């Protein structure tokens, strides 16, 4: 598999991508995807739009690598 990028994702994100791909292929409707993933129709529309614009990477969390809200800076937590 030379030349391919590897994407690390949580199992829930992989499941979400699988369901959204079915929406993009026309196999299921956005409303059905919302029910399957326990999300609102609006959230599904936003995810579909992001995947159309950014590709597969658009479906994964944009916050990866950020520290949690209210957390201490990394240099303070390591002491």
C-alpha positions in Angstrom: 0.0 0.0 0.0 2.7 2.4 -0.9 1.6 6.0 -1.3 -1.6 5.7 0.8 -2.2 7.8 3.9 -3.4 6.1 7.1 -6.1 7.7 9.1 -6.4 7.0 12.8 -10.0 7.1 14.1 -12.1 5.9 16.9 -14.6 3.0 16.2 -17.5 5.5 16.6 -16.1 7.8 13.9 -15.6 4.8 11.6 -19.2 3.8 12.1 -20.3 7.4 11.4 -18.3 7.6 8.2 -19.8 4.3 7.0 -23.4 5.6 7.6 -22.6 9.0 6.0 -21.1 7.2 2.9 -24.4 5.3 2.6 -26.2 8.7 2.6 -23.8 10.1 -0.1 -24.4 7.0 -2.2 -28.2 7.4 -1.9 -28.7 4.1 -0.1 -30.3 5.7 3.0 -31.8 9.2 3.7 -30.3 11.8 6.0 -33.2 11.3 8.4 -32.5 7.6 8.6 -28.8 8.3 9.2 -29.8 10.7 12.0 -31.8 8.0 13.7 -29.0 5.4 13.3 -26.4 7.7 14.7 -28.6 9.4 17.3 -27.9 12.8 15.8 -30.2 15.6 14.6 -30.9 16.1 10.9 -29.0 19.3 11.0 -25.9 17.6 12.4 -26.1 15.0 9.6 -26.3 17.8 7.0 -23.3 19.5 8.4 -21.3 16.3 8.4 -22.3 15.5 4.8 -21.4 19.0 3.7 -18.0 18.7 5.4 -17.2 15.3 3.8 -18.2 16.6 0.3 -15.8 19.6 0.8 -12.9 18.0 2.7 -13.2 14.3 1.8 -12.9 11.5 4.4 -10.8 13.6 6.7 -13.8 16.0 7.1 -15.8 13.4 9.0 -13.3 13.0 11.9 -13.0 15.2 14.9 -11.3 18.5 14.3 -10.2 18.8 17.9 -7.7 15.9 18.0 -4.5 17.0 19.7 -6.1 19.8 21.7 -6.2 19.6 25.4 -9.5 19.6 27.3 -11.4 22.6 28.4 -10.4 23.7 31.9 -7.3 21.6 31.8 -3.9 22.8 32.8 -1.2 23.4 30.1 0.8 20.3 29.3 3.9 21.6 31.0 2.1 22.0 34.3 0.5 18.5 34.2 3.8 16.7 33.7 5.4 18.1 36.9 
